[in-house]
Amino acid sequence: EAEVQHKSQVILEQATEIELLYEQVQQQSLSAARLKESFARQQQVLRAEGDAAVAEAARLREQLSVLPGAVVAFSAGVDSTALLHACCEVLGARVVAVTADSPSLPRSELQEARELAAALGARHVVLQTDELAREGYRQNAGDRCYHCKKELFVRVAEKRDLIAPEGWPVVYGAIVDGLGDHRPGQVAAEELGQGVRAHVVHLKVDEIQG
């Protein structure tokens, strides 16, 4: 009888172990299924983002292709570099990069602008500007970008004949994702009337990062 009880106990323990193993297998299968589902969702998101990026790139090329040429406001920042690159691809030699050289611009940044423009194959013009002479700029308020653009546009208008044909607009990038209703470059261009015909290119963050 003791032997029978011992065997019964062994069988019960083995059955318990089998149940535990079965539960572990089920949990692992469930985890694998969840991982597979998560991976599939990530693939869908990446495909959607890729399709959106392709569509935005096509939109940007179409927007630029109707221009006779472009004078790109070029600071060598990420956004203006992306815009200059796109302009060079679409318009070829009908592109001039213009950089404002003011006392507040570090020499290293000016050199970087020169090197980037050369690497992209764009003609590069450096215009002397003096934002510091503008009281609004010195106040260091939220509209400093407006004063920088205004100063650059004024200089472009003064040197228009030496920079590019009259019909080429000044092109500058505005990041749509954070644009809202604040368009300092557009306001500055409108104030100059016929002196500068500005053309804003709405860039999205994924276009810049890409």
N, C-alpha and C positions, 0 to 999 in steps of 0.2 A: 504494500500500500504506500509506503514512504517513497519507493522508487517511482511509482505511478504519479504521486504528487510532484516529485522532483521534475519528471519529464513534462508534466503539465505546466509547471512553472517556467521551464525552459522554452516550451512552445509559446507561452504567453509573452515572454520577453522577446522572442524572435518576431512574433506577430507585431509587437509594439515597435520594434526596430524597423520592420518593413513599412509600417504605417508612417513612421517618421521620415523614412527615406522617400516614400511616395509623396508626402507633403513637401519635402525639399525639392523633389523633381518638379512638382506642380508649381512651386514658387519660382523656380529657375525658369520654367517654361513661360510663366506669366511675365517675369522680368525680361526675358528675351523678346516676347511679343511686344512689350511696352517699348523696349529699345528700338525694335524694328519700326514700330509706329512713329516714334519720335524722329527716327532717322528719315522716314518717308516725309514727315511734315517739314523737316529742315530742307530736304531736297526740293519740295514744292516752293518753299519760301525763297530759296536761292534761285530757282528757275524764274520765279516771278520778278525778283530783283534784277536778274540778268536781262529779262525781256524789257523791263522798265528802263534800265540803263541804255540798252540799244535804242529804244524808242526816243529817249531824251537826247542821245547823241545825234540821231537823225534829225530831230527837231532843231537842234542847235545848228547843224550844218545847213539846213534849209533856211533858217533865219539869217545866216551869214551869206549864203549864196546869192541873195538878191542885191547885195551891196556892190557898188562899183569898185570899192576899195575900203580900207579901214585905217584910221589912225587910232591905235590902241593905247588907252591910258594904262601905262605899264609901271607898276611899282615893284615887280619881282616877287610879289606875294603869291600865295597859292592860287587865289582866284584869278588874278590878272595873268598869271603864267598859263593857266589852263585856257583862258580866253585867247591869249596870243597864239598858243599852240593850235587851237581850233581855227583861228583866222588864217594862219599860215597854211594849214592843210587845205582849206577851202579856197582861199583867194590867192595863194601863191605869192608872187612878187608884189602884189597890190596891197601890201601891208607895211605900215610904219609904226614902230613902237616908240612911244613918247614917255619919257621919264622926267618928273619934276625934280630938279636938283636945288634944294633949299639949304640954308645953314643948319637946319635941324636934321638933315639926312646924313646918317653915318657914311663915311667913305666906303666901308665894307659893303653896305647895301647897294650903293651906286655901282660898285665893281661887280657885284652879283647880278645886277640888272643888265649890265653890259655883256657879261658872260652868257647869261641865259638867252638874251636876244640873239647873240651870235650863234649859240648852239641851235636855236630854232630857225635860223636862217632869215631873220627879220632885220630890215634896216632899222637902226636905232638912233633916235634923236634925243639929246639931253637938253632940256630947257631950264634956264636959271629962273627960279621962282623965290618969292620971299613971303611966305605965309605969316612970318613973325611980324610983318609990317601991318597985318590986318588985326585990328583990335578984337574982333570976334574970335579969331584964332588964339590970341594971347589969353583970352578969358578962360580958355580950356573948358568950355561948356560942352553940352552934348552935340553941338553942331560943328565940331571941328572938321568932320569929313566934308561938310558943305564948303567950308572956307578953303580947304585943300583943293577940292575939285574946281571951285570958282577961280582960284589963282592959276591952276593949270590951264583951264579953258581960256582964260584971258590971254595967257602967253601963246597958246596955240593960235588964237585968233590974230594976234600980232604978227606971228611968224608963218601964217598960213601958206603964203606963196613959196616959202622955202621948205616946207614940210611935205606937202602932198597936194594933189589937185583939189580944187574947190569942192567938188562933188563928194569927196570922201568924208564920211561923218566921223566924228570922234566916238569911238566905241569903248564902253566900259562895262564891267560885269557887276551885277547886283545879285546877291544870293537870295533866291526866292524864299527859302525856308525861314529866314529871319528878317525879311524885308518889311512886311506890314505896310503901313502907309508912309514910311519914312524913306524918301528918295532924294537924298541931298544932291546927288549928281544931276539928276533930272531938273531939279529946281534951279541949280546953278546955271545949267545950259539954257533953260528957258529965259532966265534973266538977261542973257547976252543976246537974245534974239537971233538975228541972222549971222552974228559973229561966229557962232559955233553951232553946227547941227549935230547934236549928240544922239547916239543910238544906244539904248540900254539893252544889254543881253542878259536875260534872266538865267542865272546859273543855279543849279540845284546842288546840294551837298554831295550827292552820289557822283555827279559829273566831275566835281573837283577832286574828290578822293580817288576816283577811278583814273 
